Amino acid sequence: MTLVPTPGQTVGPFYGFALPYPDGPYLVPPGSPGAVRFHGRVLDGAGQPVPDALIEIWQPSPRGDPVRETGSLHRDPFVFTGWGRAATDNAGHYTFSTLRPGGERPFLAVTVFARGLLDRLFTRAYLPGPGLADDPFLAGVEPGRRETLIAVDEPGGLRFDIRLQGPGETVFLHFPGQRPGTARPAGR
Amino acid sequence: MQIATQAGISAEIGAIESAHRGSGLEHPQPSLDYAPYRSSLLRHPTKDLHHADPERIELWAPCFGPQDVDPLEADLTVQHSGQPLGERIVVTGRIMDGEGRPVRNQLVEIWQANASGRYIHQRDQHPAPIDPNFTGVGRCLTGDDGSYRFVTIRPGPYPWRNHRNAWRPAHIHFSLFGTDFTQRMVTQMYFPGDPLSALDPIYQSITDPRDRALLVAAYDHDVTLPEWCTGYRWDVVLTGSHRSPFGQEEA
């Protein structure tokens, strides 16, 4: 890498008139064939709901392929784009209507933004099911924390709570090139 | 918790920066655990972020196209029947990845306060005037060279309750997508020479002054237009792409 990445900053409290939009949470119309609810609560270190968080999901199609369709901001209800955005409500709850991602050990990639959170957080919501124990990534997560990365199957949908801090803290991810606290390259 | 004074917050900021200077480590991103920004206390993860190699969906980013964004959305001064109040500005620059490659056809979203420092948000009760001709939301897609361009109004500073006499420096929020999901970011662009920046715990949460400076736009007289607006230039670098060059043909 030759360029230093621009630092992130919090979304602050006042994104509500800018980022959420009416069809953001509805990757498919609720109630349409195959539609599932993907939802949960965002909680802080005191176990209190975070009413000003913003959640984004990005997922493959039911066949497991990455989606290369545009139109997430102005949805054609017949086109699945794989990307959605939902703000939490006063109870810290978010809801998406989407399709189950396909492929081997599928997961939804999740991004968390909030006031008080100085940079976005990445995590994964794996679909529950057989074979998860064989997943090399999950196998590398300490046993007591692994389940924070696995959505809970319930009638009509999947529940995925996000705990920013404290007991049951969700496992958040960093990817290569994003590691905080590395030795400063010479010559900067 | 008793509300802190600016002197107290500034002392906390200074102590964290001194400790960082002695560490020899690079922290280009803000510290998630940054006590001078009080809202971070219960909202920062306490465990180390878990290393993951991007796989499958994370190696791709959502696509945005012409049906997602109207070209008029890049001009925040034409969204209502009249002209908004304040200093009209153009903000332009390029979005690149860590290797300097342009990020093409990706969504850039901005939001901001009006010239008086007031957001169009119900919870913003700062008693500064709302401008009926300014909402403060814009979108555009980057061009083939990764460039973006917005016409807007220079936002005003505004007070907040982090500590006694806390005022945020003027800033524009930016939301950015790269070519990989892992490049997703939200940040804030600041203006050069703002006296409030040194006092602001959000801006100062990036502990190295060289990294902080990456969030400050440059006044650019070549972007300024005669008898119309002043101009600012601000480039954004996302992290590197992890997809193999072979897989990037569609991007």
Interface residues (C-beta under 8 A of the other chain):
Chain A: M1 T2 L3 V4 P5 T6 P7 G8 Q9 T10 V11 G12 P13 F14 Y15 G16 F17 A18 L19 D44 G45 A46 Q48 V50 E56 W58 Q59 P60 G64 P66 V67 R68 E69 T70 G71 S72 L73 H74 T81 G82 W83 P101 G103 F107 L108 A109 T111 F113 A114 R115 G116 L117 L118 D119 R120 L121 F122 R124 F137 V141 R145 L164 Q165 G166 E169 T170 V171 F172 L173 H174 F175 P176 G177 Q178 R179 P180 G181 T182 A183 R184 P185 R188
Chain B: S23 G24 L25 E26 H27 P28 Q29 P30 S31 L32 Y34 Y37 S39 S40 L41 L42 R43 H44 P45 T46 K47 L49 H50 H51 A52 D53 P54 E55 R56 I57 E58 L59 W60 A61 P62 C63 F64 G65 P66 Q67 D68 V69 M96 G98 E99 G100 L107 E109 I110 W111 A113 Y119 I120 H121 Q122 R123 D124 T135 G136 V137 R139 H173 S175 F181 T182 R184 M185 V186 T187 Q188 I202 Y203 S205 I206 R210 D211 R212 L214 L215 V236 V237 L238 T239 G240 H242 E250
